[in-house]
Amino acid sequence: MRYQMLLERVAKEYNITPEEVENEMRKALQIAGYDIEPAIFIALAASKVKKTIYRN
């Protein structure tokens, strides 16, 4: 799933804007100690999920 589409789906579910979703993700990543962009974090997580699914 594309990053922008993911932002839009989450925003729609919580009745907020995609920009607010991205800002919250950015804050959460900073609090967790990650110095990466939200889009990169999502891509890394998606890659890990795909590897796990293919193993099972």
Phi and psi in degrees as a GROMACS rama.xvg file:
@    title "Ramachandran Plot"
@    xaxis  label "Phi"
@    yaxis  label "Psi"
@TYPE xy
-68.0138  149.724  ARG-2
-58.9226  -47.2127  TYR-3
-62.9711  -38.9809  GLN-4
-64.8327  -39.9257  MET-5
-62.2388  -45.2262  LEU-6
-58.3663  -43.6816  LEU-7
-65.483  -39.3246  GLU-8
-66.5966  -43.3419  ARG-9
-65.384  -43.056  VAL-10
-60.4915  -42.9992  ALA-11
-63.8542  -41.0296  LYS-12
-63.5169  -35.9722  GLU-13
-103.557  7.95874  TYR-14
54.6448  46.2286  ASN-15
-131.961  176.277  ILE-16
-87.0224  155.703  THR-17
-58.0962  -32.1592  PRO-18
-64.9632  -38.4032  GLU-19
-66.2552  -39.0265  GLU-20
-61.1032  -47.6814  VAL-21
-63.2028  -40.9618  GLU-22
-62.9159  -41.9281  ASN-23
-65.1993  -39.7454  GLU-24
-63.2112  -42.6867  MET-25
-60.6491  -45.0274  ARG-26
-62.1374  -44.8449  LYS-27
-62.5806  -41.0514  ALA-28
-64.8184  -39.8142  LEU-29
-64.9143  -43.1947  GLN-30
-62.7476  -37.4896  ILE-31
-75.3886  -8.16519  ALA-32
91.8316  12.4266  GLY-33
-93.2863  132.981  TYR-34
-109.109  59.3281  ASP-35
-135.308  160.682  ILE-36
-72.8085  148.202  GLU-37
-55.4588  -38.4032  PRO-38
-62.5777  -38.1623  ALA-39
-69.5295  -41.0611  ILE-40
-59.8397  -44.9471  PHE-41
-62.1786  -42.5832  ILE-42
-63.2328  -42.1167  ALA-43
-64.5084  -43.0859  LEU-44
-63.9013  -42.6404  ALA-45
-63.5634  -38.8652  ALA-46
-62.9975  -43.2165  SER-47
-64.921  -41.5679  LYS-48
-62.5691  -43.88  VAL-49
-61.1466  -42.1179  LYS-50
-62.8777  -41.5761  LYS-51
-66.0949  -42.6884  THR-52
-63.7453  -43.3656  ILE-53
-67.7646  -27.8785  TYR-54
-71.0123  -32.889  ARG-55
